[in-house]
Amino acid sequence: MNGGTILVSRRGPVGWLVFNRPDRGNALNAEMMDALPGAWSELDGDPQVRVIVVTGAGKAFQTGLDVVQLSREPAALRDMARRTKKADLRLTGWHLGVTKPIITAVNGVCAGGGLHFLADSDIAIASSRATFLDSHVSVGQVSAFETIGLARRASFGAVARLALTGAHERVTAEDALRLGWVSDVTEPAELEPTAQALAERIAENDPVALARTKRALWRALETRLTKARYEALGEHW
């Protein structure tokens, strides 16, 4: 996919998935939501791609639902509401069962639904100009899936503060590093090269071992520790 709201490209063993609505803060519209499952599937199914990097075009990373656009498309809005209610989201690699390692490179504002991609990545890094906020409660909505996923990564108290303060407070990239939400902060111009270099280092490893290690780490968050460890070895517990 070389055009449209999602850009998919390959740089050696690294697949790139780029949100491409820079004039709208890369907010999710119906076209982008429809394109995401296919983009993830394309990269996950490509044997030449070992690692996937997610980032945004322009100054924002991802700013959640484009409610203005969706309000003009009642069917798309109803479909998104139905999927949210049933926890049937199809946005991130985690939602769609992507087996390859995923690096999220947060290049700017990451807000609301954009936090899905941060919470569901295997590794996250950020530009020094990145900021994080969750405005759900400020518009009368419950903050749930994104912040629950983020709290699973690290720092429950900080996540609770993010969710409960809504649009009134932002977390900086340096604070996100301190809280363990991201593992590295770079200068803006160095974000993509840093993500590419990290992905290439990961790609040097055995792909089967990478997939099983990724699965074991996530299972450890989602299931009992002993069960996750046995499943990592391909055994039953």
Backbone as CSV, one residue per row, in Angstrom:
resi,resn,N_x,N_y,N_z,CA_x,CA_y,CA_z,C_x,C_y,C_z
1,MET,0.860,-1.188,0.000,0.000,0.000,0.000,0.896,1.237,0.000
2,ASN,0.974,1.886,-1.118,1.855,3.040,-1.228,1.095,4.365,-1.206
3,GLY,-0.194,4.303,-0.968,-0.980,5.521,-0.896,-2.111,5.334,0.085
4,GLY,-2.954,6.357,0.199,-4.083,6.249,1.095,-3.729,6.602,2.525
5,THR,-4.564,6.172,3.443,-4.424,6.567,4.841,-3.393,5.747,5.601
6,ILE,-3.003,4.610,5.053,-1.966,3.761,5.647,-0.895,3.505,4.596
7,LEU,0.351,3.791,4.935,1.468,3.503,4.037,2.197,2.269,4.536
8,VAL,2.434,1.330,3.648,3.185,0.119,3.977,4.416,0.067,3.087
9,SER,5.576,-0.114,3.702,6.820,-0.208,2.938,7.758,-1.184,3.621
10,ARG,8.835,-1.508,2.930,9.833,-2.424,3.455,11.216,-1.811,3.295
11,ARG,11.999,-1.913,4.348,13.387,-1.457,4.314,14.225,-2.620,4.799
12,GLY,14.708,-3.429,3.856,15.409,-4.643,4.245,14.453,-5.576,4.969
13,PRO,14.845,-6.088,6.141,13.978,-7.014,6.876,12.915,-6.325,7.723
14,VAL,12.798,-5.014,7.585,11.898,-4.235,8.438,10.714,-3.726,7.626
15,GLY,9.517,-4.046,8.107,8.312,-3.522,7.491,7.844,-2.287,8.240
16,TRP,7.416,-1.271,7.498,6.957,-0.022,8.102,5.482,0.161,7.829
17,LEU,4.739,0.481,8.878,3.321,0.817,8.787,3.187,2.251,9.291
18,VAL,2.765,3.130,8.401,2.761,4.571,8.712,1.351,5.128,8.578
19,PHE,0.852,5.749,9.641,-0.420,6.467,9.573,-0.226,7.688,8.680
20,ASN,-1.139,7.879,7.735,-0.898,8.899,6.717,-2.084,9.852,6.551
21,ARG,-2.448,10.496,7.648,-3.414,11.605,7.581,-2.811,12.778,8.357
22,PRO,-1.660,13.280,7.940,-0.970,14.296,8.739,-1.774,15.570,8.934
23,ASP,-2.649,15.903,7.980,-3.459,17.104,8.112,-4.560,16.945,9.156
24,ARG,-4.823,15.714,9.589,-5.834,15.442,10.610,-5.217,14.795,11.844
25,GLY,-3.935,15.021,12.063,-3.269,14.437,13.217,-3.233,12.928,13.174
26,ASN,-3.343,12.366,11.956,-3.377,10.919,11.759,-4.530,10.255,12.504
27,ALA,-5.610,11.012,12.705,-6.780,10.459,13.386,-7.403,9.342,12.560
28,LEU,-8.004,8.398,13.257,-8.600,7.232,12.617,-9.929,7.588,11.979
29,ASN,-10.013,7.439,10.654,-11.300,7.550,9.985,-11.716,6.166,9.487
30,ALA,-12.852,6.080,8.820,-13.362,4.784,8.385,-12.394,4.097,7.424
31,GLU,-11.808,4.870,6.508,-10.877,4.276,5.540,-9.651,3.688,6.233
32,MET,-9.121,4.413,7.209,-7.952,3.918,7.922,-8.276,2.654,8.716
33,MET,-9.428,2.647,9.381,-9.811,1.463,10.153,-10.013,0.255,9.251
34,ASP,-10.552,0.488,8.056,-10.725,-0.613,7.109,-9.387,-1.110,6.577
35,ALA,-8.409,-0.198,6.446,-7.120,-0.557,5.851,-6.176,-1.254,6.828
36,LEU,-6.326,-0.993,8.122,-5.362,-1.509,9.087,-5.260,-3.039,9.108
37,PRO,-6.359,-3.796,9.146,-6.202,-5.251,9.179,-5.406,-5.793,7.990
38,GLY,-5.670,-5.268,6.799,-4.946,-5.734,5.621,-3.477,-5.362,5.656
39,ALA,-3.174,-4.162,6.173,-1.776,-3.734,6.271,-0.999,-4.618,7.232
40,TRP,-1.589,-4.889,8.388,-0.927,-5.778,9.352,-0.725,-7.170,8.762
41,SER,-1.772,-7.683,8.109,-1.696,-9.029,7.534,-0.627,-9.107,6.450
42,GLU,-0.541,-8.065,5.641,0.459,-8.039,4.564,1.877,-8.132,5.129
43,LEU,2.165,-7.354,6.161,3.512,-7.351,6.725,3.793,-8.619,7.529
44,ASP,2.801,-9.090,8.269,3.006,-10.289,9.074,3.175,-11.519,8.190
45,GLY,2.544,-11.503,7.015,2.624,-12.649,6.120,3.795,-12.621,5.157
46,ASP,4.560,-11.550,5.151,5.700,-11.422,4.232,6.921,-12.086,4.857
47,PRO,7.427,-13.169,4.260,8.574,-13.877,4.860,9.852,-13.052,4.886
48,GLN,9.920,-11.992,4.082,11.105,-11.142,4.072,11.094,-10.128,5.213
49,VAL,9.935,-9.903,5.802,9.808,-8.955,6.910,9.963,-9.698,8.226
50,ARG,10.893,-9.269,9.049,11.133,-9.912,10.340,10.587,-9.094,11.508
51,VAL,10.543,-7.764,11.344,10.117,-6.860,12.404,9.269,-5.760,11.764
52,ILE,8.263,-5.268,12.496,7.378,-4.223,11.990,7.521,-2.970,12.859
53,VAL,7.662,-1.823,12.208,7.711,-0.532,12.904,6.456,0.259,12.555
54,VAL,5.845,0.843,13.563,4.644,1.661,13.387,4.978,3.101,13.760
55,THR,4.619,4.040,12.906,4.833,5.453,13.217,3.812,6.286,12.466
56,GLY,3.912,7.619,12.597,2.970,8.509,11.937,3.668,9.480,11.003
57,ALA,2.964,9.915,9.976,3.483,10.942,9.076,3.204,12.316,9.670
58,GLY,4.110,13.240,9.446,3.898,14.595,9.924,4.254,14.765,11.391
59,LYS,3.547,15.669,12.057,3.911,16.051,13.419,3.222,15.229,14.500
60,ALA,2.182,14.492,14.152,1.454,13.687,15.136,1.716,12.210,14.891
61,PHE,1.612,11.441,15.962,1.674,9.987,15.824,0.283,9.448,15.496
62,GLN,-0.637,9.570,16.446,-1.994,9.060,16.266,-2.874,9.749,17.304
63,THR,-3.998,10.315,16.873,-4.820,11.094,17.803,-6.206,10.506,18.004
64,GLY,-6.340,9.196,17.776,-7.613,8.538,18.046,-8.635,8.753,16.951
65,LEU,-9.887,8.512,17.289,-10.960,8.574,16.306,-11.164,9.988,15.768
66,ASP,-11.358,10.080,14.461,-11.747,11.336,13.837,-13.265,11.429,13.959
67,VAL,-13.726,11.954,15.084,-15.163,11.942,15.365,-15.931,12.840,14.402
68,VAL,-15.295,13.889,13.890,-15.971,14.766,12.933,-16.260,14.000,11.653
69,GLN,-15.240,13.303,11.137,-15.425,12.538,9.916,-16.399,11.390,10.120
70,LEU,-16.260,10.688,11.244,-17.138,9.549,11.482,-18.588,9.993,11.675
71,SER,-18.779,11.202,12.210,-20.143,11.685,12.405,-20.856,11.885,11.076
72,ARG,-20.077,12.070,10.013,-20.665,12.224,8.684,-20.954,10.877,8.036
73,GLU,-20.457,9.810,8.641,-20.661,8.459,8.127,-21.286,7.619,9.232
74,PRO,-22.599,7.716,9.418,-23.266,7.033,10.528,-22.996,5.532,10.574
75,ALA,-22.896,4.890,9.418,-22.666,3.441,9.400,-21.303,3.111,9.998
76,ALA,-20.285,3.907,9.652,-18.945,3.669,10.189,-18.911,3.928,11.687
77,LEU,-19.620,4.972,12.119,-19.663,5.282,13.544,-20.363,4.177,14.323
78,ARG,-21.471,3.667,13.784,-22.182,2.573,14.444,-21.319,1.329,14.508
79,ASP,-20.580,1.056,13.419,-19.725,-0.124,13.400,-18.624,-0.018,14.442
80,MET,-18.015,1.171,14.575,-16.965,1.341,15.569,-17.536,1.222,16.977
81,ALA,-18.716,1.769,17.219,-19.347,1.659,18.531,-19.651,0.198,18.861
82,ARG,-20.114,-0.546,17.858,-20.415,-1.959,18.076,-19.150,-2.743,18.412
83,ARG,-18.081,-2.478,17.664,-16.824,-3.197,17.915,-16.267,-2.863,19.296
84,THR,-16.356,-1.597,19.684,-15.862,-1.213,21.003,-16.656,-1.900,22.095
85,LYS,-17.981,-1.891,21.955,-18.846,-2.508,22.967,-18.551,-3.991,23.119
86,LYS,-18.251,-4.664,22.019,-18.009,-6.108,22.037,-16.527,-6.450,22.173
87,ALA,-15.695,-5.449,22.392,-14.248,-5.648,22.467,-13.723,-6.348,21.216
88,ASP,-14.288,-5.987,20.065,-13.911,-6.585,18.789,-13.140,-5.567,17.955
89,LEU,-12.086,-5.021,18.544,-11.288,-4.019,17.848,-10.314,-4.702,16.902
90,ARG,-10.043,-4.052,15.779,-9.152,-4.615,14.757,-8.201,-3.523,14.276
91,LEU,-7.467,-2.957,15.235,-6.598,-1.823,14.943,-5.126,-2.168,15.069
92,THR,-4.729,-2.775,16.164,-3.320,-2.990,16.463,-2.868,-4.408,16.110
93,GLY,-1.561,-4.602,16.148,-1.026,-5.940,15.930,-1.513,-6.930,16.967
94,TRP,-1.664,-6.469,18.210,-2.169,-7.348,19.267,-3.605,-7.755,18.999
95,HIS,-4.432,-6.801,18.570,-5.820,-7.123,18.243,-5.895,-8.203,17.178
96,LEU,-4.959,-8.161,16.220,-5.041,-9.004,15.036,-4.114,-10.215,15.078
97,GLY,-3.462,-10.438,16.207,-2.638,-11.631,16.362,-1.356,-11.629,15.559
98,VAL,-0.775,-10.473,15.320,0.486,-10.400,14.574,1.584,-11.103,15.371
99,THR,2.327,-11.973,14.704,3.323,-12.800,15.391,4.706,-12.183,15.419
100,LYS,4.961,-11.204,14.565,6.299,-10.617,14.476,6.463,-9.497,15.505
101,PRO,7.699,-9.255,15.938,7.941,-8.156,16.874,7.492,-6.822,16.295
102,ILE,6.894,-5.990,17.137,6.381,-4.688,16.719,7.043,-3.594,17.551
103,ILE,7.628,-2.636,16.859,8.194,-1.447,17.498,7.301,-0.267,17.165
104,THR,6.846,0.431,18.167,6.094,1.659,17.941,7.036,2.841,18.130
105,ALA,7.125,3.681,17.111,7.986,4.863,17.146,7.091,6.090,17.207
106,VAL,6.922,6.644,18.401,5.978,7.736,18.623,6.652,9.049,18.239
107,ASN,6.216,9.612,17.128,6.889,10.793,16.580,6.280,12.111,17.031
108,GLY,5.099,12.078,17.660,4.444,13.320,18.067,3.326,13.012,19.044
109,VAL,2.218,13.730,18.926,1.106,13.543,19.857,0.526,12.140,19.714
110,CYS,0.356,11.486,20.851,-0.286,10.177,20.923,-1.451,10.340,21.892
111,ALA,-2.662,10.349,21.361,-3.816,10.710,22.185,-4.952,9.723,22.013
112,GLY,-5.739,9.544,23.075,-6.948,8.732,23.002,-6.678,7.360,22.426
113,GLY,-7.377,7.048,21.327,-7.216,5.749,20.689,-5.812,5.475,20.189
114,GLY,-5.011,6.524,20.013,-3.622,6.311,19.630,-2.846,5.527,20.676
115,LEU,-3.325,5.587,21.923,-2.657,4.846,22.997,-2.769,3.342,22.814
116,HIS,-3.757,2.888,22.022,-3.833,1.458,21.700,-2.493,0.961,21.146
117,PHE,-1.930,1.741,20.234,-0.733,1.298,19.520,0.491,1.318,20.420
118,LEU,0.517,2.239,21.367,1.581,2.253,22.365,1.446,1.054,23.297
119,ALA,0.249,0.857,23.817,0.029,-0.212,24.798,0.239,-1.590,24.204
120,ASP,-0.067,-1.763,22.930,-0.046,-3.091,22.322,1.240,-3.403,21.577
121,SER,2.229,-2.515,21.630,3.494,-2.789,20.959,4.399,-3.631,21.857
122,ASP,5.380,-4.274,21.237,6.361,-5.037,22.015,7.422,-4.105,22.587
123,ILE,7.847,-3.158,21.774,8.838,-2.158,22.187,8.334,-0.806,21.707
124,ALA,8.465,0.213,22.535,8.087,1.565,22.122,9.249,2.513,22.358
125,ILE,9.481,3.389,21.384,10.454,4.466,21.532,9.754,5.759,21.136
126,ALA,10.339,6.883,21.465,9.655,8.148,21.213,10.626,9.237,20.825
127,SER,10.128,10.146,20.032,10.808,11.409,19.773,10.691,12.288,21.004
128,SER,11.647,13.176,21.181,11.597,14.102,22.320,10.402,15.043,22.245
129,ARG,9.791,15.189,21.075,8.623,16.059,20.962,7.305,15.295,21.147
130,ALA,7.385,14.005,21.418,6.177,13.210,21.633,5.492,13.608,22.936
131,THR,4.179,13.569,22.935,3.396,13.762,24.155,2.258,12.756,24.155
132,PHE,1.751,12.470,25.356,0.741,11.440,25.533,-0.415,12.011,26.365
133,LEU,-1.647,11.802,25.912,-2.799,12.227,26.686,-4.001,11.364,26.339
134,ASP,-4.964,11.376,27.243,-6.188,10.605,27.041,-7.382,11.487,27.390
135,SER,-8.094,11.927,26.381,-9.155,12.917,26.590,-10.538,12.296,26.761
136,HIS,-10.638,11.000,26.894,-11.950,10.354,26.936,-12.885,10.979,27.970
137,VAL,-12.415,11.078,29.222,-13.323,11.549,30.273,-13.726,13.008,30.063
138,SER,-12.904,13.764,29.352,-13.220,15.179,29.111,-14.366,15.363,28.128
139,VAL,-14.674,14.309,27.362,-15.807,14.368,26.431,-16.898,13.386,26.847
140,GLY,-16.873,12.989,28.128,-17.938,12.153,28.666,-17.870,10.692,28.297
141,GLN,-16.674,10.215,27.928,-16.503,8.806,27.570,-15.647,8.095,28.619
142,VAL,-15.830,6.792,28.705,-15.030,5.988,29.632,-13.695,5.657,28.979
143,SER,-12.625,5.853,29.715,-11.304,5.424,29.256,-11.103,3.994,29.723
144,ALA,-10.972,3.066,28.788,-10.926,1.662,29.190,-9.820,0.899,28.479
145,PHE,-10.070,0.495,27.235,-9.162,-0.438,26.580,-7.723,0.066,26.506
146,GLU,-7.560,1.320,26.080,-6.201,1.830,25.889,-5.445,1.904,27.207
147,THR,-6.079,2.493,28.223,-5.372,2.692,29.485,-5.218,1.390,30.269
148,ILE,-6.155,0.455,30.115,-5.967,-0.861,30.726,-4.733,-1.524,30.128
149,GLY,-4.602,-1.449,28.810,-3.424,-2.017,28.168,-2.148,-1.333,28.597
150,LEU,-2.212,-0.016,28.749,-1.020,0.728,29.150,-0.641,0.419,30.597
151,ALA,-1.638,0.281,31.472,-1.365,-0.045,32.872,-0.704,-1.406,33.014
152,ARG,-0.974,-2.278,32.069,-0.360,-3.599,32.073,1.139,-3.509,31.811
153,ARG,1.560,-2.459,31.101,2.987,-2.303,30.804,3.764,-1.824,32.028
154,ALA,3.251,-0.769,32.682,4.000,-0.202,33.812,3.231,0.954,34.428
155,SER,3.489,1.222,35.705,3.102,2.465,36.385,1.596,2.704,36.413
156,PHE,0.896,1.872,37.187,-0.554,2.000,37.276,-0.969,3.407,37.697
157,GLY,-0.320,3.962,38.717,-0.722,5.272,39.223,-0.629,6.352,38.168
158,ALA,0.438,6.307,37.375,0.597,7.316,36.320,-0.454,7.139,35.231
159,VAL,-0.805,5.895,34.927,-1.839,5.646,33.924,-3.190,6.135,34.434
160,ALA,-3.475,5.874,35.711,-4.727,6.345,36.292,-4.812,7.869,36.238
161,ARG,-3.714,8.526,36.521,-3.703,9.993,36.455,-3.948,10.464,35.028
162,LEU,-3.301,9.814,34.049,-3.504,10.149,32.638,-4.976,10.024,32.272
163,ALA,-5.603,8.917,32.691,-6.992,8.663,32.331,-7.949,9.621,33.022
164,LEU,-7.689,9.935,34.285,-8.634,10.717,35.077,-8.498,12.228,34.872
165,THR,-7.329,12.687,34.473,-7.176,14.124,34.195,-7.675,14.489,32.802
166,GLY,-7.796,13.516,31.933,-8.340,13.761,30.606,-7.487,14.721,29.796
167,ALA,-8.145,15.684,29.159,-7.445,16.606,28.263,-6.634,17.656,29.007
168,HIS,-6.684,17.660,30.334,-6.060,18.732,31.105,-4.578,18.502,31.386
169,GLU,-4.046,17.365,30.998,-2.656,17.089,31.323,-2.021,16.192,30.265
170,ARG,-0.758,16.462,29.965,-0.023,15.649,29.002,1.231,15.078,29.650
171,VAL,1.594,13.897,29.217,2.829,13.255,29.660,3.879,13.476,28.588
172,THR,5.036,13.967,28.975,6.112,14.213,28.015,6.841,12.919,27.671
173,ALA,7.655,12.995,26.636,8.453,11.837,26.248,9.406,11.427,27.368
174,GLU,10.024,12.396,28.012,10.949,12.069,29.102,10.224,11.410,30.272
175,ASP,9.019,11.886,30.574,8.237,11.239,31.629,7.830,9.828,31.219
176,ALA,7.472,9.655,29.948,7.116,8.325,29.458,8.294,7.362,29.581
177,LEU,9.506,7.871,29.355,10.706,7.055,29.527,10.879,6.669,30.995
178,ARG,10.710,7.631,31.865,10.855,7.371,33.299,9.816,6.370,33.798
179,LEU,8.619,6.431,33.227,7.527,5.555,33.654,7.595,4.165,33.027
180,GLY,8.479,3.996,32.067,8.608,2.691,31.427,7.659,2.451,30.272
181,TRP,6.967,3.500,29.803,6.083,3.339,28.651,6.881,3.229,27.365
182,VAL,8.028,3.899,27.297,8.939,3.791,26.157,10.318,3.429,26.683
183,SER,11.121,2.835,25.830,12.447,2.398,26.268,13.561,3.319,25.811
184,ASP,13.227,4.307,24.974,14.265,5.210,24.458,13.599,6.484,23.977
185,VAL,14.290,7.609,24.134,13.839,8.890,23.600,14.963,9.444,22.732
186,THR,14.622,9.863,21.528,15.612,10.365,20.585,15.266,11.783,20.149
187,GLU,16.211,12.444,19.509,15.893,13.684,18.812,14.942,13.354,17.652
188,PRO,14.059,14.276,17.278,13.069,13.966,16.236,13.664,13.377,14.959
189,ALA,14.760,13.944,14.493,15.348,13.469,13.238,15.964,12.084,13.356
190,GLU,16.209,11.640,14.595,16.851,10.343,14.802,15.863,9.227,15.087
191,LEU,14.576,9.548,15.176,13.604,8.528,15.573,13.530,7.379,14.569
192,GLU,13.332,7.699,13.301,13.210,6.628,12.318,14.506,5.838,12.151
193,PRO,15.691,6.491,12.058,16.926,5.696,11.993,17.127,4.809,13.221
194,THR,16.759,5.320,14.398,16.901,4.519,15.614,15.976,3.323,15.572
195,ALA,14.739,3.531,15.133,13.793,2.421,15.031,14.256,1.393,14.009
196,GLN,14.767,1.865,12.879,15.258,0.946,11.847,16.435,0.129,12.366
197,ALA,17.373,0.789,13.040,18.556,0.081,13.547,18.170,-0.951,14.602
198,LEU,17.249,-0.586,15.493,16.796,-1.526,16.514,16.087,-2.710,15.870
199,ALA,15.231,-2.435,14.899,14.515,-3.508,14.209,15.482,-4.439,13.485
200,GLU,16.520,-3.876,12.876,17.493,-4.711,12.173,18.268,-5.601,13.139
201,ARG,18.560,-5.105,14.335,19.236,-5.943,15.330,18.340,-7.104,15.748
202,ILE,17.075,-6.815,15.944,16.140,-7.880,16.304,16.010,-8.878,15.167
203,ALA,15.985,-8.373,13.929,15.787,-9.221,12.754,16.927,-10.202,12.528
204,GLU,18.070,-9.977,13.151,19.188,-10.911,13.012,18.932,-12.233,13.734
205,ASN,17.959,-12.251,14.618,17.672,-13.446,15.405,16.731,-14.395,14.669
206,ASP,16.666,-15.632,15.146,15.834,-16.659,14.532,14.355,-16.259,14.591
207,PRO,13.651,-16.257,13.450,12.258,-15.783,13.446,11.313,-16.651,14.267
208,VAL,11.561,-17.954,14.284,10.700,-18.831,15.091,10.898,-18.540,16.571
209,ALA,12.158,-18.378,16.970,12.446,-18.060,18.372,11.855,-16.699,18.749
210,LEU,11.913,-15.741,17.831,11.333,-14.420,18.101,9.825,-14.520,18.325
211,ALA,9.159,-15.261,17.442,7.702,-15.383,17.557,7.307,-16.075,18.854
212,ARG,8.034,-17.126,19.215,7.682,-17.856,20.435,8.022,-17.049,21.678
213,THR,9.102,-16.296,21.610,9.458,-15.440,22.752,8.426,-14.341,22.938
214,LYS,8.021,-13.722,21.838,6.982,-12.689,21.914,5.712,-13.263,22.518
215,ARG,5.302,-14.429,22.043,4.077,-15.043,22.558,4.203,-15.344,24.046
216,ALA,5.365,-15.842,24.468,5.558,-16.185,25.878,5.502,-14.945,26.766
217,LEU,6.110,-13.853,26.318,6.117,-12.627,27.109,4.702,-12.083,27.291
218,TRP,3.922,-12.084,26.211,2.551,-11.580,26.318,1.683,-12.523,27.145
219,ARG,1.896,-13.824,26.989,1.126,-14.773,27.805,1.416,-14.568,29.284
220,ALA,2.652,-14.196,29.593,3.007,-13.975,30.997,2.210,-12.814,31.591
221,LEU,1.843,-11.845,30.749,1.016,-10.742,31.222,-0.448,-11.148,31.342
222,GLU,-0.861,-12.086,30.518,-2.277,-12.385,30.387,-2.722,-13.652,31.109
223,THR,-1.759,-14.514,31.484,-2.102,-15.773,32.133,-1.218,-15.975,33.354
224,ARG,-1.418,-17.094,34.008,-0.577,-17.402,35.149,0.861,-17.629,34.697
225,LEU,1.807,-17.207,35.520,3.219,-17.218,35.158,3.706,-18.612,34.779
226,THR,3.386,-19.611,35.595,3.878,-20.965,35.334,3.353,-21.482,34.006
227,LYS,2.070,-21.264,33.732,1.483,-21.716,32.471,2.187,-21.071,31.292
228,ALA,2.449,-19.775,31.380,3.115,-19.068,30.286,4.505,-19.627,30.030
229,ARG,5.225,-19.953,31.094,6.577,-20.483,30.929,6.561,-21.853,30.258
230,TYR,5.633,-22.707,30.661,5.549,-24.021,30.028,5.134,-23.910,28.569
231,GLU,4.173,-23.029,28.272,3.732,-22.880,26.898,4.854,-22.355,26.008
232,ALA,5.755,-21.559,26.571,6.882,-21.063,25.788,7.778,-22.193,25.304
233,LEU,7.784,-23.280,26.049,8.591,-24.443,25.691,7.806,-25.452,24.856
234,GLY,6.557,-25.118,24.532,5.744,-26.006,23.743,5.171,-27.163,24.535
235,GLU,5.097,-27.003,25.839,4.598,-28.062,26.707,3.267,-27.644,27.312
236,HIS,2.525,-28.641,27.801,1.257,-28.366,28.461,1.484,-28.318,29.960
237,TRP,0.675,-27.481,30.605,0.795,-27.357,32.062,-0.520,-27.729,32.711
